[in-house]
Amino acid sequence: MPGTITDEIEIIDAGHGGGTDVPAGGDDDGEGSGGSWQMPQRAYFTVIQLGIAGITMFFMALTSSFLVRKGLGNDWVAFSFPRILWVNTLILVASSFTIQAARRYLHEDQRAAFKRWWALTTGLGILFLGGQLIAWRQLARQGVFLVTNPSSSFFYVLTAAHGLHLVGGILALLYVSQRNWQRSRMSLGTAADVASIYWHFMDGLWVFLLALLYLGR
């Protein structure tokens, strides 16, 4: 399964000491004013784009399997969709707005407000995962399990895969909020922007999966 954003950030950022952002004037070759090499900030965006591309390919493969398996025979059985999934969707969509608010406050150099809205986004992500566990328990009470039917199998696999990748996003949010960025080559602003790109992608991916599962059940 593709790695999470925290893995990608750590790979690039590991082993570096103190430093500052690359000047806006364009030291694209990675040379700082003191002659020491610095990672261009745009490189982090390239890494997250590659990571998102890999995750997209993974879920597209699962989606293709879902559609092919559904059309193979008459053993596909619909089940009652847990209503809490709609609440979960609203929670995750709301978290996209809160993370945007956090970024806006950061760019305005209002650090206290940034931390509050960033923490709220993290809390909403954790709340979403809790709601997913409740949805699984509701299905279990209906007698719908992983091996009950191909339709339920895909439901569990797709939601679990998304949940695992969302855990990576939550770890990234915690990483951004807890790290001492004054001792990093990567700036707090760049880290927040990269993490928000991944978070918005997880939000959009969930909306797509929910539509797929609901319409294809």
N, C-alpha and C positions, 0 to 999 in steps of 0.2 A: 504494500500500500504506500502511496507517496508520502513523503515526510511532511511534518508540520512546519509552520513558519518559524517556530523557535529554533528548530534544527538548522534552518537556512541562515537565520541571523547569527546564530552561534558559530557556524562554520566560517562565516566571513569575519566576524568580530573577534574570534578567539585569539588570545595571545597578544593583544595590542595594549599598549599603555595609554598614557594621557594624550590628549590632542584636541584639536578644534575642527570645526567644519571646514570643508573646502571653500575657499573664497568665492564669492559670486562672480568675480571677474573671470573665472574660467581656467583654473589650473587642472585641465582635463587629463594631463599626463600624470597626475597624482603627486606632484612635487609641492610641498608646503613652502612657506616663506623661509624656513630654516633649512631647506634642502632635504628634509626627511620625507619619505614616501607616505602618502595618504590615499586611502581608498576613495575614489570619487563617489559622492553620495548617490549619483544616478545608478551606480552598480547595484545598490540594494534593491532598487525598483526592478532592475533586470532579473535579479534572482527571484523576487516574488512573482513576477510575470511567468517565469519558467515553471515555478512551483504550481501556480494556478493552472497552467497549461497541462501539466502532468495530472493534476487532480481531475480536471475536466475530461481528459481522455479516459481515466479510470471510471468515472461515473457514466460516461457515454457508453462504455463497454457494458456496464451493468444495465443501462437503459435498453440497449440493443438486445441483451439476453432476456430482459423482461418482456419486451414486445414479441420476440420470436417464440419464447416459451408459451406466452398467452395464446398465440395463434396455432399451436401445435395440436391441441386436442380439446376434448370436452370436459376435462377434469379440473378446470379453473373454477373455483367456487368463491363467490363474493362474501364478504363479511362486513359486519357493522363497523363503520369508521368511528373511532373514538373522538368524541366532540372536543376533548381537551386539545386536540391537535390544532384546532382553529385558534384557540387561546394562545397556544404556543407560537403560532405564526405571528399573531399580533405582538407578542413579546419580542420576538426576534426582529420584526420590522421596526418596532420602537427603538431597539438597541442601535439600529443604523442611524436614527436621528440623534440619539444621545452621544454616539461617538463623533458625529459631525459637530455637535455643539462643543464637545471637549476639544477637538482640533481647533475650532474657531477661537476658543478662549486661550489655547496655547499660543496660537499665532498672534494674539493680542497681548501676550505676555502676562495673562492673568492665571498664574500657576495654581492658586487655590481652587478657582472655579474649574480649571482643567482637571485637577485631581478628583473633584467631586463627580463630575460628569463621566470621567473615565472609570471611576469605581462603580458608578451606576450602570454603565455598559457591561462591566464585568459581572455585576450582580444579575443583570437581566440574562446574560448568557448562561449563568449557573441555574437560574430559574427555568430557562428553556430546557436544559438537560433534565432537571427534576420533573418537568412536565412530560418529557418523553418516557421516563421510567413509569410514570403514572399511566400513560397510554398503553404501555406494554402490559401493565398489571390489569388494566381494564380488558384487554384482549384475552389475557389468561383466564379471567373470570368467565369469559364467553366460551372458553374451551378452544381458543385459537392460539396455537403455538407455532414455533418455527417449522416443525415438520408436519403440521396439520394439512396443508395444501400448498401448491406452488404459489398461489397468490399471497398467502400469509408468510411464506418463506422469503419472498422478495420484499415484503413489507419490513420484516425484521432486519434483513440484510442491508437494505438501502438506508433505513433510519439509523441503524447502528453505525454504518460507514460514515454517514453525515455527522453523527454524534461524536465519533472519534476525531474527525477532522475539526469539529467545533471545539473539542477539548484543546486541540492545538492552538486554536485562536484565543481561548481563555488564558492559556499559559503565556501566549504572546502579550496579551493585555497586562497580565501580572508582571511579566518581564519588563515591559515599558514603564510601569508605575514604580517598580522596586529598584531598578538598576540606578547606580550612580553614573549619570551620563557625562559628568565632568571628567571622568577618567576613561572615556571611550572615544575612539576615532569616529564613531557614528553619533550624530546629534540626536537629541530627544525629538526634535521636530521631524526628522527623517524617520526615526523609529515609529513615531505615532502615525505618520502617513502610511508607511508600509503595513503596519498592523491593521489600519483602518481599511486598506485595500483588500486584505485577506478577509476581514470581517464582513465587508459588504458582499464579497463573493460568496461567503458562506450563507448569508441572508438570501441572496438571489438563488443560490443552489437549492436551498430548502423550499422556496416557493415553487421552483420547477419540480422537485421531487414530490411535493404534496399534490400538485396538479396531476402528475403522472400516476401516483398511487390511487388517488381518488377516482380519476376518470378510467383508470385501467383495472380497477378491482372487480 
